[in-house]
Amino acid sequence: MEETLRLTTLDGRTVVARAYQPDGEVRRAVLLSSAMGVPQVFYRPFATWLAQQGIAVLTFDCRGMGESAPASLRGYVASITDWVKQDHPAALAELLRRWPGVPRTYLGHSLGGQIFGWLDGREHFDRMVTVASGSGYWRYNAPQLRFSVHVLWWFIAPVAVTLFGHFPGERLGVLGTIPKQAMWQWRRWCLNPDYIGAEGNELRARYAQVRTPITATLIEDDELISPEGIRRLYRLYPNAPTRFEALRPQSHGLQRVGHFGLFKPQSATALWPLALTWIAD
């Protein structure tokens, strides 16, 4: 059911991916793009469950992340732009090669959903589903987080990156371990009211060209992004039909979901069938 792959990007880097193959007929193929600092193994239970429902899934770690990271990130060059322009196309090419001729969904968690409009080849997907994907501009963070993100962006991140040559998030207990260039790029976005739109007018024009139907999941107890932050991102998609799905944990018999909870096994009974309808029905 699960196979580990080593994909080669156009610029010669190696990206580790995992393919989840249904036993029988493949109803649909999903490219699952991870949140910032989250390794693909986090999504393994959810991807395995989707495969059991006849949905093929490809997950992957972008360069410098998870299984695609070198032994040391000091001096290692990897930006979010590299992830978008090199690593995602390699994963998409494998998805198309492995499961040709089936409908395809792009499933993005947090950062993975934010970058869809930037991607080459996005026309291969007939729908996009995002989970907890919104503007990361600090004013749109959840209220309880706004003071701590100031400390992160103006003190912790600059000092840590200077000392270690990357952001050692796992060691610090803040986010994940992130390459230097990716962390600086993300910091620049998070301090700009336009967030990813800070990349310029050419990028904005690419987002405006998207017409793929979007289902955007808004998790009401998200500890990282406010509901306004979620909605703000989709102003970049003026020509894409967008439906917001508000998810309140108590309505599904759960005490908490948060930014990461939808993909955790404890949500399997309550939320995964719902997620399947967004992805495939």
N, C-alpha and C positions, 0 to 999 in steps of 0.2 A: 504493500500500500504506500509506503514512504520510501523515497530514493533521494540520496544526497548527490548533488551535482556541483561541478566546478565549471562556471561559465567564464568565457573570455570576452572582455569588452573591446571596443574598437581601438582603444589606446593601450591594449595589451595587459590590463590588470585582470586578476582573477577574483571572481565573486562567487561565494558559496551559496547555493540555493537548495531548496528541498521541494520535491514534487510529490503530491499526495494524489494517488491514482485510485479512482473508484474500482470496485471489483467488476461491476457490470457496465452498462451503457453510461457514457458521460453526457449528462444533461446540459452542463454549462462549465466553463473554465473561469477561474478567478485568479487575478493577480493581486496578492495581498502585500501592500506597502506599509512598512512599519512606522511607528511613532519614533520621534527623536530619542536616540539612546536605548531603544528597546531591541534586543536581539530576536531573530526570527523564531528561536526555540520557544519564546513566550506564547506564540500563536499556534504551537503544535497541537494542543488538545482541540482547539476550535477547528483547525484545518483538517484534522483527522475525522472529526464529526461531520464536517461538510462532505468529505469524501464518502462517508457511509451513506450520505443522502444522494449520491450520484453527482456531486459537484467536484470537479478536479480543481486543485489549488496549487499554486506556485508561490512559495515564500522565498525571501532572499535577504542576505545581509549586505548592505552597501559597503564599499571599500572603507576600511578602517573601523568597521563595526562588527561585533559578534564574531562569527566564524570567518569573516573576511578580513579580520584585523591581523597585522603582524605581531610578533612577540613584543615589540616596543613601538609606541606611537610617536616617540620623540623624533622629530625630523621627517615624519611621514606626512605626505601632502595629500589632502583629500578635502574637498569643499562640498557644500550642498549642490552647487552647480555641477560638479563631477557626478554626484549621485543621480541628478536629473538627466544629464546629457550622455552619460556613459553607462551607468549601472542599470538604470531602469530599462533602457532600450535592449540591453543584453538579456534581461529577464523576460521582457516582452517577446523577443525573438524566440526564446526557448518555449514560451507559452504557445506561440503560434505554431511552432514546429511540432510540438508534442501533441497538441490537441487541435488540429485544423478543423475548420468547418463547423464548430459549435459556437453558440452565443457566448459572449465574454463580458464579465463584470470586473471593473476596477474597484477594489476595496481598500480604502485608505484610512489608516488610524492616525489621528492627530497630524503630524507633519506629512505623513504619507498621503493624506487627503488634501492638504494645502497645496501641494505641488502639481496636481493633475493638469491644470491649464498650461503648465510650462512644458509638459512632456511631448516629445515627438512620438507619433504613432497612437495618440489617444483616440483617433478615429476608429481604431479596431475594437473599441468597447461600445456596447449598445446601452450601457448604463454605468453610473458611478455611485457608489455608496460610501459615505464618509462617517466615521465614528469619532466624536469629540474633536472635530477639525474646525478650527476657527482662527481668527486673527490673534497672534501672540503678542500684539502690542501691549505693553505693561498695564495700561489703563483698562484693558479689556480682560485682564486676568481676574480670577475670582477675588472678591474683596479681601478675604482673609490672607491672600497671597501677595498683595501689592507692596507691602513694606519689605517683605523678604526678597522679592525679585529685584528691588533696588539694591539690596546688599549683594545679591548674586551678580548683577550686571556691572556694578561699579566697584566692587571689592573682590568677592570670591573668585569670579571668573578671570579677571585680569591678573590677579596674583597667582592663581593656580596655573594658568596657561604659561605665564612667564617662568614659573619655577619648574614645571614638568614638561613643557613643550607640547602639551595637549591638555584637555580638561579631564582630570581623573575623577569623574563623577561617582563611580562605584566605591572608590576609596573614601570619598567625602560624604557619601550617602545622599548625594544630590544629582538627580538625573542619571545618565549613564556615562561611560567613558567615551569621549568624543574627540576626533582629530581637531587640531588647532584651527585650521582654516574654516572648517564647518562651524566651530563654536563662535568664531569672530563674525562670520556671516550671519548666523542666527542672532547673535547679540545685536548686530546692526538693525536687523528687522524688528526685533522686540522693542527697540528704543525709538522706532519710527511709526508715526500714526498710520502710515500706509502699509506697514508690515511687509509682506512679500512684494507689494507694489513698489517698494523702495528700489527694486531692481531696474525700474525705468519704464518709459512709455512703450517700448517694444514688447516687454513682457505683458503689460496691461492689454495691449492689442491682441496678444495670443489668447489670453483668457476670454476676451470679448468674442473670439471666434468659436468658442466651445458651444455646441448645441446638444451635447450629450445630456440626457435626463439625469438629474442628481437627486438622491435621497440623502439628506443631511440629518444625522442623528444628534439631537440635543439632549444631553444627559443632565437632568436638573440638579443633581448633587455633585457635578463635576468640580473637583477641588482646584483645578488649574485654570479653566477658562469660563468666563461668565456667559450666560445666554446671549447677551449683546455681542460678545466677542465671537460667538459661533455665527451669528447672523451676519456680522460685518464682512466676513470673508467672501460671502457669496454675492456681494455687490460687484466683485470682479467678474462675475458670470452673467452679464445682463441678457444674454441670448440663450441661456440654458434653463430649461424648465426645472425648478427646484422645489422640492417638497421637504418641509421640516417635520421630523418625527421627534416629538418631545417624549422623553422616557423618564418617568417618575418611578423610582425603585419600589415604593410602597404599593403602587398599583399592580406590581408583579410579584408581591409577596416577599420582597427583598428589603433588608435594612439599608443596604448600601450598594451602589454600583460604581460611581466615580469615574475618573478619566480612563481607567484601565479595566474596570470590572466586567464589561460585557464579554471580554475574551477569556475570562477565567472560568475554570470548570464549575465553580459554584453557581454560575449563571446558566449552566447547560439546560436545565429543565425549563426555567422561566423565560429566558431571553433568546437562546439560540434558534428555536423554531421561528421566532419573530424576525430575527436577523436573516434567516433563510428566505422569508417572504420578500425582504428588501432586495436580496441578492438575486433571487431566481424567479419569483412569481410576479 
